[in-house]
């Protein structure tokens, strides 16, 4: 059986974190019924079969989705994923010591403030901004996926999902062992009326909305000016990126 590691520590909800304001979000473009940035992306395991680096595997998945859609595909090497895990948490890639998982807010703050390593130039990746989304706010999750290219989510994984084949649908109603075994970070990059597409353990996977809303305990919309701009200076949907980022930052109000 394929080894699969978890590694998301309990959610930390900081009142200073920007939050999607429904009234201002209504000013953004209408959300399409379906959008999928995950199809054809060459997701990798990124060390998450050996270590609890799921938060940084999710970051690598976002970079792959963003750059494939907007620029030219960038796949972060596993060594860089583990270097980033080390920089934020004190994990030792050489010995495997301090493999204690990650608080997602710690990762996001480090990514925004100090950057995370990536191949090529400029050598570091900086997150422009992020905002918290209620995991039960379907429109908020959809809006983040459609207009920003993805949603970082934290879930509490039921034991029954660990015995599913990689890529099998995560459906709460299709398993019998619902005991939670730990937290996990996933990169959501697509949705339709039935649910969401996400990357986990190197594999594009589907999850019904009802399951996601049951097991998710945190979610974030990510603004990446560095990766979401194509050669013409607009997003993959043709929107002006400066205007898009300004809209999203306006909609994320400080708590």
C-alpha positions as CSV (number, residue, x, y, z in Angstrom):
1,X,0.0,0.0,0.0
2,X,1.2,3.5,-0.8
3,X,2.4,5.3,2.3
4,X,0.6,8.6,2.8
5,X,1.6,11.1,5.5
6,X,-0.5,13.8,7.1
7,X,0.9,16.9,8.7
8,X,-1.5,19.8,9.1
9,X,-1.5,21.0,12.7
10,X,-4.7,22.3,14.3
11,X,-6.1,25.4,12.6
12,X,-5.0,28.7,14.1
13,X,-7.6,31.4,13.5
14,X,-6.0,34.8,13.9
15,X,-8.5,37.7,14.1
16,X,-6.0,39.9,12.1
17,X,-6.3,37.6,9.0
18,X,-8.2,39.2,6.1
19,X,-11.6,37.6,5.6
20,X,-13.8,37.5,2.5
21,X,-16.6,40.0,3.0
22,X,-19.8,38.7,1.3
23,X,-21.0,42.2,0.5
24,X,-17.9,43.3,-1.3
25,X,-17.4,39.9,-2.9
26,X,-20.7,40.5,-4.7
27,X,-19.0,43.2,-6.6
28,X,-16.6,40.7,-8.2
29,X,-17.4,39.0,-11.6
30,X,-20.1,36.4,-11.6
31,X,-18.8,32.9,-10.7
32,X,-19.1,30.3,-13.5
33,X,-20.8,27.0,-12.8
34,X,-17.6,25.1,-13.2
35,X,-13.9,25.8,-13.5
36,X,-10.9,23.5,-13.4
37,X,-7.2,24.4,-13.4
38,X,-6.1,20.9,-12.3
39,X,-6.6,18.9,-15.5
40,X,-3.3,17.9,-17.0
41,X,-1.1,19.3,-14.2
42,X,1.7,16.9,-13.5
43,X,1.3,16.7,-9.7
44,X,4.0,14.9,-7.7
45,X,4.2,13.3,-4.3
46,X,6.7,16.0,-3.2
47,X,7.9,13.9,-0.3
48,X,4.5,13.5,1.3
49,X,4.9,9.8,1.4
50,X,7.8,10.1,3.7
51,X,7.2,13.3,5.7
52,X,4.3,15.4,6.9
53,X,5.1,18.2,4.4
54,X,1.6,18.4,3.0
55,X,1.3,22.1,3.4
56,X,4.4,22.6,1.2
57,X,3.3,19.9,-1.3
58,X,0.1,22.0,-1.6
59,X,2.2,25.1,-2.2
60,X,4.1,23.3,-5.0
61,X,0.7,22.2,-6.4
62,X,-0.5,25.8,-6.5
63,X,2.7,26.9,-8.3
64,X,2.2,24.2,-10.9
65,X,-1.5,25.1,-11.5
66,X,-0.8,28.8,-11.6
67,X,2.2,28.7,-14.0
68,X,0.7,26.1,-16.3
69,X,-2.4,28.2,-16.7
70,X,-0.8,31.7,-16.9
71,X,2.9,31.4,-17.9
72,X,4.9,28.2,-18.5
73,X,4.7,25.2,-16.2
74,X,7.0,25.3,-13.2
75,X,7.4,22.1,-11.2
76,X,9.1,22.6,-7.8
77,X,11.6,19.8,-7.0
78,X,11.0,17.7,-3.9
79,X,14.2,19.0,-2.4
80,X,12.9,22.5,-2.5
81,X,9.6,21.5,-1.0
82,X,11.5,19.9,2.0
83,X,13.7,23.0,2.2
84,X,10.6,25.1,2.6
85,X,9.2,22.8,5.2
86,X,12.5,23.1,7.1
87,X,12.6,26.9,6.9
88,X,9.1,27.3,8.4
89,X,9.0,24.5,11.0
90,X,12.6,23.4,11.8
91,X,12.3,20.0,10.1
92,X,15.7,18.5,9.2
93,X,15.7,17.1,5.7
94,X,19.0,15.3,6.3
95,X,17.8,13.2,9.3
96,X,14.0,13.5,9.2
97,X,14.0,15.0,12.7
98,X,11.4,17.5,13.8
99,X,8.8,16.1,11.3
100,X,6.0,17.6,13.3
101,X,3.7,19.2,10.7
102,X,2.7,22.7,9.9
103,X,0.3,25.4,11.0
104,X,-1.1,26.7,7.8
105,X,-1.0,30.4,9.0
106,X,2.7,30.0,9.7
107,X,3.4,28.8,6.2
108,X,1.3,31.6,4.6
109,X,2.9,34.3,6.7
110,X,6.4,33.0,5.9
111,X,5.5,32.7,2.2
112,X,4.2,36.3,2.1
113,X,6.9,37.9,4.2
114,X,10.1,35.9,3.5
115,X,9.3,33.9,0.4
116,X,9.8,30.2,-0.3
117,X,12.5,28.8,-2.5
118,X,11.7,27.9,-6.1
119,X,13.9,26.9,-9.1
120,X,15.2,29.4,-11.6
121,X,15.0,33.2,-11.3
122,X,14.3,35.0,-9.0
123,X,14.8,32.0,-6.8
124,X,12.1,32.8,-4.2
125,X,8.4,32.8,-4.5
126,X,6.4,35.5,-2.6
127,X,2.7,35.4,-1.9
128,X,1.0,38.7,-2.5
129,X,-1.8,38.3,0.0
130,X,-4.2,35.7,1.4
131,X,-7.6,35.7,3.0
132,X,-9.6,33.3,5.1
133,X,-12.7,31.7,3.6
134,X,-15.4,29.8,5.6
135,X,-15.1,26.3,4.2
136,X,-18.9,26.1,4.1
137,X,-19.0,29.2,1.8
138,X,-19.2,27.5,-1.5
139,X,-19.3,30.7,-3.5
140,X,-16.2,31.9,-1.6
141,X,-14.3,28.7,-2.5
142,X,-15.5,28.8,-6.1
143,X,-14.5,32.5,-6.4
144,X,-11.0,31.8,-5.0
145,X,-10.5,28.9,-7.4
146,X,-11.9,30.7,-10.5
147,X,-10.3,34.1,-10.2
148,X,-7.2,33.3,-8.1
149,X,-6.4,29.9,-9.4
150,X,-6.9,27.8,-6.3
151,X,-7.8,27.5,-2.7
152,X,-5.5,26.2,0.1
153,X,-7.7,24.0,2.4
154,X,-7.1,22.1,5.6
155,X,-9.1,19.0,6.3
156,X,-9.4,16.4,9.0
157,X,-9.0,13.1,7.3
158,X,-11.3,10.1,8.2
159,X,-9.4,6.8,8.5
160,X,-11.5,5.3,5.7
161,X,-9.9,7.6,3.1
162,X,-6.4,6.3,3.8
163,X,-7.3,2.9,2.4
164,X,-8.7,4.2,-0.9
165,X,-6.6,4.0,-4.0
166,X,-4.9,7.2,-4.9
167,X,-7.2,9.3,-7.0
168,X,-10.4,7.6,-5.8
169,X,-13.2,10.0,-4.9
170,X,-13.2,11.2,-1.3
171,X,-16.9,10.5,-0.4
172,X,-17.9,10.4,3.2
173,X,-20.9,8.3,2.4
174,X,-18.8,5.7,0.6
175,X,-16.7,4.7,3.7
176,X,-17.6,3.2,7.0
177,X,-14.6,4.3,9.2
178,X,-15.1,8.0,9.8
179,X,-12.7,8.2,12.8
180,X,-10.4,11.3,12.2
181,X,-6.8,10.4,11.9
182,X,-5.2,13.8,11.5
183,X,-5.0,17.0,9.6
184,X,-4.0,17.4,6.0
185,X,-3.4,20.3,3.6
186,X,-4.8,20.1,0.1
187,X,-4.7,22.4,-3.0
188,X,-8.1,22.8,-4.5
189,X,-7.9,23.8,-8.2
190,X,-11.3,23.0,-9.7
191,X,-15.0,22.7,-8.9
192,X,-18.3,21.9,-10.5
193,X,-21.9,21.6,-9.1
194,X,-21.0,18.2,-7.5
195,X,-17.8,19.1,-5.7
196,X,-14.1,20.1,-5.9
197,X,-11.0,18.8,-7.7
198,X,-7.9,18.9,-5.6
199,X,-4.3,17.5,-5.4
200,X,-3.3,15.2,-2.6
201,X,-0.4,12.8,-2.5
202,X,0.5,13.6,-6.1
203,X,-2.9,12.7,-7.5
204,X,-5.8,14.7,-8.9
205,X,-8.8,13.7,-6.7
206,X,-12.5,14.6,-6.5
207,X,-14.5,15.3,-3.4
208,X,-18.3,16.1,-3.1
209,X,-19.2,19.4,-1.6
210,X,-20.9,17.8,1.3
211,X,-17.8,15.8,2.2
212,X,-15.5,18.9,1.9
213,X,-17.8,21.0,4.1
214,X,-17.9,18.2,6.7
215,X,-14.1,17.6,7.0
216,X,-12.6,21.0,6.2
217,X,-11.6,23.2,9.2
218,X,-9.9,26.1,7.3
219,X,-9.5,27.5,3.8
220,X,-7.6,30.4,2.2
221,X,-7.8,32.3,-1.0
222,X,-4.3,33.1,-2.3
223,X,-3.2,36.1,-4.3
224,X,0.0,35.4,-6.4
225,X,0.9,38.4,-8.6
226,X,4.2,36.6,-9.3
227,X,2.6,33.5,-10.9
228,X,-0.9,34.5,-12.0
229,X,0.2,37.0,-14.7
230,X,0.6,35.8,-18.3
231,X,2.8,37.5,-20.9
232,X,0.1,40.1,-21.8
233,X,-0.1,41.1,-18.1
234,X,-3.5,39.6,-17.4
235,X,-4.9,36.6,-15.7
236,X,-5.7,33.4,-17.6
237,X,-9.3,34.6,-17.8
238,X,-8.2,37.8,-19.5
239,X,-8.7,40.1,-16.5
240,X,-6.3,42.9,-15.7
241,X,-4.2,41.6,-12.8
242,X,-3.7,44.8,-11.0
243,X,-7.4,45.5,-11.0
244,X,-8.1,41.9,-10.0
245,X,-5.7,41.9,-7.1
246,X,-7.0,45.3,-6.0
247,X,-10.6,43.9,-6.0
248,X,-9.6,40.9,-4.0
249,X,-7.6,42.8,-1.5
250,X,-10.5,45.2,-1.0
251,X,-12.9,42.2,-0.5
252,X,-10.6,40.7,2.1
253,X,-11.4,42.9,5.1
254,X,-9.4,42.8,8.3
255,X,-11.2,41.1,11.2
